[in-house]
Amino acid sequence: MLPRFGTLPGERRGYVDAGGGQVHYREMGTGPAVLLCHQAPWAAIQFHRIMPLLAAAGYRAVAPDLPGHGLSDPLDLPAVAGFAAIIPPLLDALGEARAALVGHHGGALVAGHAAAAYPDRAAALILDNAPFYSDEEREGRRAKAGDALPALAPDGGHFTDRWALARRFGDPGWSDETVHLSVLTYFANGPSTEHAHVAAPAHDFAADLPRISCPTLVLAGRADPLHPMAARLLARRPDWASAELPGGASMTTDRVEEWAVPVLDFLRQCWAPRP
């Protein structure tokens, strides 16, 4: 059944004050906390099929809308460090001392920086196809990053244009439901939609790597454009665990059972649910 944008069966939603504004979050389940950081320009609803799997496995799945995305207020200066700074107050509001931090694409930079900057709050870290750019790649990405919605067409053509763009450049494995949610989320983000796309290439993730001390899993999707970057990360941190996934970005939306196999196996080793 296609979920409505505003609700998921069995979830709880709320707001906390963080980052100079309100941060909206979704949560489901009870047990050790697993905090999910979405990619841009998505929001927490990216994990609408993952959260029930984590809850069923004995975890408390928490997915915030990063600032400037979904229903969360924007930051004055979008930056990965600013996104990561919402994690301690969010955990405090939920009564959680620590969480396993999971991030997808640009959200992996947020989770990784949080693990580096707030090591006492990170029980574990999962980097799902994390961007790990060279200096030249970062500069190239920064030059291309945008920050504004396209013009709104009187006939609503901006919706079909965005749908066509998602089909042209998105994961071929995305279902129509996933494309639908991606389009709704894109336009729900407000007048600016590419906050994390601007922030991600500006962030030097290499500086975070030596400071990450928690158990870490690197996921690499064979069909993901960022797949080669996993090898770069593991070359810097050969002590980290790794797993290959058969698909791309659709693993988090349309192939969640496959995505969950290495994730739950890793979590059980270092952040096991209470009996």
Sequence and secondary structure as in RCSB ss.txt:
>XXXX:A:sequence
MLPRFGTLPGERRGYVDAGGGQVHYREMGTGPAVLLCHQAPWAAIQFHRIMPLLAAAGYRAVAPDLPGHGLSDPL
DLPAVAGFAAIIPPLLDALGEARAALVGHHGGALVAGHAAAAYPDRAAALILDNAPFYSDEEREGRRAKAGDALP
ALAPDGGHFTDRWALARRFGDPGWSDETVHLSVLTYFANGPSTEHAHVAAPAHDFAADLPRISCPTLVLAGRADP
LHPMAARLLARRPDWASAELPGGASMTTDRVEEWAVPVLDFLRQCWAPRP
>XXXX:A:secstr
    TT  TT EEEEEEETTEEEEEEEE  SSEEEEE  TT  GGGGTTHHHHHHHTT EEEEE  TTSTTS   
SS  HHHHHTTHHHHHHHTT S EEEEEETHHHHHHHHHHHH GGGEEEEEEES     HHHHHHHHHH   S  
   TTSHHHHHHHHHHHHHS TT  HHHHHHHHHHHHHT S   HHHHHGGGS GGGTGGG  S EEEEEETTST
THHHHHHHHHH TTSEEEEESSSGGGGTT HHHHHHHHHHHHHHHS    
